[in-house]
Structure formats: structure tokens, C-alpha cells
Amino acid sequence: MLQCVADMNLSDTYGKVGVPRQLVIKRDSSSIPDAVTKAGLILPLVAKPLVADGSAKSHELSLAYDEYSLQKLEPPLVLQEFVNHGGVLFKVYIVGEAIKVVRRFSLPDVTKRELSKNAGVFRFPRVSCAAASADDADLDPSVAELPPRPLLERLAKELRRRLGLRLFNLDIIREHGRRDHFYVIDINYFPGYGKMPGYEHIFTDFLLSLVQSRYKKRSV
């Protein structure tokens, strides 16, 4: 699904949207360092489980700081280049034509000094879960500012068309220090809407619109 975002190459006056470079590893952890080198990925790397089955482990992220530590990861997984983003991500919920955005705390930025001094794999369970809400936090305005609404509307419209989905959410980050440069780091189909503020009214309106649309078609 992220490939759809990359293929769009979305860039306009409101900003640019891309995806971090990534690599899928299905087996053999010992081959990961060579695969990363061949793919040209730059450390640190975020490791995500390839299979999302709703379990706590499927939501666990790992951050690998050095090449040797890559062998400690457990395939199947997705490796994704880490992009500094001020420790905040934006969860964009799409329900039909409706779009709702919330802020969540995310992985902290990694400085060049930290990268040179640290080694190993650091695990982060339940990153960006509902308990990590950053909507009421005292954040730097450059970090807290939501992505431009027109940019999100264009992105959502194009993804609805390409993916054939009407119920999904995006995890989006803003590259730290670049106000108009965004990355989609994850797409989830039919996410848990109970975590979305005001979901009852939004979801009810969506269901009613489906019923009305079918009724109109039958009446024609």
C-alpha cells in the first residue's frame, strides 16, 4: 500500500508526500546486513512486523542503530529508514469522504552523535497508541502544526481510488526542519475507529450515506 504513495509522487504548493525507503525481509536474519547494504538503506532503521494480527507483538517497533544489530531482528519484517520528525506523528483517519487528524507521540529523534555512540536494537511497544495522545501537549508549533488540509484531501482521494478502500488510516510524519515535507510511514485498512475522537457521529454519517446511495440507485 505504501508503494501507491510512492507511485503518486505527490507534490504541490501545500507540500510533498513520500515514503521512507524500505525493505521486506521474510526469513534468515543473518542475511539482513548484506540485504540492507545492497538496498543502500541508511541507519538507523525501524523494524516493523510484516504480519499485523492485532497482537501486542504486531504493534512492536524496533530501532536498529548499527549493522551488527540487524542480525538480532526476527523476520518476517519490514525495515524502513528512520526519519527525524520531532517525536510526533499524525494519525489520519479516513471514513468515506471524512478526514480526522490526531497527534500522537512517536519515536524520538536520533542525532548523529547518538548514532555514533549507541549500538544495539531498542524495542518500543505500542508506539502511537491512543494513550500516547499529543493533542493537548505543549509542543513546538513547528512540530505540532497539522499537515495542510488540501494536501490530506488530495492524498486521501487518490488512495481511495488506487486502493479501493473507504475505511483506512495513515500514519504521517513531517521531516524535522522541513515544514512542507511529509512521509507516510504506515497504512492500515479498517483501523480501530474507537480511538478516533467523535467517531460515533462520523461513522454513523458514513453508514447513512451508503444506505442513501444504494436507495437512490434502486430508485433510478
C-alpha positions in Angstrom: 0.0 0.0 0.0 2.9 2.4 0.7 4.1 1.8 -2.9 0.9 3.5 -4.0 2.0 6.6 -2.2 5.5 6.4 -3.7 4.0 6.0 -7.2 1.8 9.1 -6.7 4.9 11.3 -6.3 2.5 13.8 -4.7 3.9 17.4 -4.7 2.1 20.7 -4.9 2.0 24.1 -3.3 1.0 22.6 0.0 3.9 20.3 0.3 5.4 17.0 -0.8 4.4 13.5 0.4 6.6 10.4 0.0 7.5 7.2 1.8 10.8 6.3 3.5 12.9 3.8 1.7 12.2 0.3 2.9 13.0 -3.4 2.5 11.0 -6.6 3.2 12.8 -9.4 5.0 10.9 -12.7 5.0 13.5 -15.1 6.5 17.1 -15.6 7.5 18.2 -12.9 9.9 21.9 -13.5 9.1 21.3 -12.1 5.6 19.9 -8.8 6.8 23.1 -6.8 6.9 24.0 -7.7 3.3 20.5 -7.1 2.1 20.5 -3.6 3.7 23.8 -2.8 2.2 22.7 -3.9 -1.3 19.5 -1.8 -1.0 21.5 1.2 0.1 19.4 1.8 3.3 20.9 4.2 5.8 21.0 3.5 9.6 19.2 3.8 11.9 16.4 1.6 10.7 12.9 1.0 12.0 11.9 -2.7 12.1 8.2 -3.5 11.9 6.5 -6.9 11.9 5.4 -7.9 8.5 2.2 -9.6 9.8 -0.3 -7.4 11.7 -2.6 -9.8 13.6 -3.8 -7.5 16.3 -1.5 -8.9 19.0 0.8 -6.7 21.2 3.8 -8.1 19.3 2.5 -7.0 15.9 2.5 -3.4 17.2 6.1 -3.5 18.5 8.7 -1.4 16.7 12.4 -1.8 17.0 15.1 0.8 16.1 18.4 -0.7 15.0 21.4 1.6 15.4 24.2 -0.5 13.8 24.8 -3.0 11.1 25.7 -5.8 13.5 22.5 -5.5 15.4 20.4 -6.2 12.3 21.1 -9.9 12.8 19.3 -9.8 16.1 16.0 -8.9 14.4 13.3 -11.5 13.9 11.9 -11.9 10.3 9.4 -11.6 8.7 9.6 -7.9 9.0 9.8 -4.6 7.1 12.9 -2.4 7.5 12.3 1.3 7.0 14.7 4.2 7.1 14.2 6.3 10.2 13.3 10.0 9.5 13.7 12.5 12.3 10.2 14.0 12.9 10.2 15.8 16.3 8.8 12.7 18.1 5.3 13.3 16.9 3.2 11.6 14.2 -0.2 12.4 12.7 -2.8 9.7 12.5 -5.1 10.5 9.7 -8.4 8.6 9.8 -10.4 8.3 6.6 -14.1 7.4 6.8 -15.6 7.7 3.3 -15.1 11.4 2.5 -14.5 12.4 6.1 -10.9 13.0 7.4 -9.9 13.3 11.0 -6.4 14.0 12.2 -4.9 13.4 15.7 -1.4 13.9 17.1 0.4 11.0 18.7 3.8 10.8 20.4 6.3 8.7 18.3 9.9 7.6 18.4 12.3 10.4 19.5 14.7 12.0 17.0 18.2 10.4 16.7 21.2 12.8 16.5 24.4 11.9 14.6 26.2 11.8 17.9 23.7 9.3 19.4 24.1 7.2 16.2 27.8 7.1 16.6 27.8 6.3 20.3 24.8 3.9 20.5 24.6 0.3 19.3 22.0 -2.4 19.5 18.3 -2.8 19.0 15.9 -0.8 21.0 12.3 -2.0 21.2 9.3 0.3 21.5 6.0 -1.4 22.3 2.7 0.2 21.4 4.1 3.3 19.7 1.5 5.9 18.8 -1.3 4.1 20.6 -4.3 6.1 21.9 -2.7 6.5 25.3 0.2 8.4 23.6 -2.1 11.3 22.5 -0.2 14.5 21.9 -3.2 16.7 21.1 -3.0 18.5 24.5 0.8 18.5 24.9 2.8 21.7 24.9 4.7 21.2 21.6 6.9 23.3 19.5 4.5 24.8 16.9 6.8 23.7 14.1 6.2 20.1 15.3 2.6 20.3 16.3 1.2 22.0 13.1 -1.1 19.6 11.3 -0.4 18.7 7.6 -2.3 21.1 5.3 -5.9 20.0 4.8 -5.9 20.3 1.0 -2.8 18.1 0.8 -4.6 15.4 3.0 -7.8 15.6 0.9 -5.8 15.1 -2.3 -3.8 12.2 -0.8 -7.0 10.5 0.7 -8.9 10.9 -2.6 -6.1 9.3 -4.6 -5.6 6.5 -2.2 -9.3 5.7 -2.1 -9.1 5.3 -5.9 -5.9 3.3 -6.0 -6.5 1.1 -3.0 -10.3 0.7 -3.4 -10.7 1.4 0.3 -13.0 3.8 2.1 -12.1 2.9 5.7 -8.4 3.3 6.5 -5.9 5.4 8.3 -2.5 6.8 7.5 0.5 7.4 9.9 2.2 10.6 8.6 5.3 12.3 9.9 6.8 15.7 9.0 10.6 15.6 8.4 12.1 17.6 11.2 13.2 21.1 10.0 11.3 20.8 6.7 7.8 22.3 7.2 6.3 21.0 3.9 8.0 17.6 3.6 5.9 14.7 4.8 6.2 10.9 4.8 3.5 8.2 5.0 5.1 5.5 7.2 2.1 3.2 7.5 -1.4 2.5 6.1 -3.9 0.4 8.0 -7.2 -0.8 6.5 -10.2 -0.8 8.8 -8.4 0.5 11.8 -9.8 0.7 15.3 -12.1 3.8 15.0 -12.9 3.8 18.7 -9.6 5.6 19.2 -10.8 8.5 16.9 -12.4 11.5 18.6 -16.0 11.9 17.6 -16.0 8.6 15.7 -19.7 7.8 16.6 -21.1 10.7 14.5 -18.6 10.4 11.7 -19.1 6.6 11.3 -22.9 6.9 11.6 -22.9 9.6 8.8 -20.8 7.3 6.7 -23.2 4.3 7.1 -26.2 6.5 6.3 -24.5 7.9 3.2 -24.0 4.3 2.0 -27.7 3.4 2.6 -28.9 6.6 0.8 -26.6 5.9 -2.1 -28.0 2.4 -2.6 -31.5 3.6 -2.2 -31.0 6.2 -4.9 -29.5 3.6 -7.3 -32.6 1.3 -6.8 -34.9 4.2 -7.4 -33.4 5.1 -10.7 
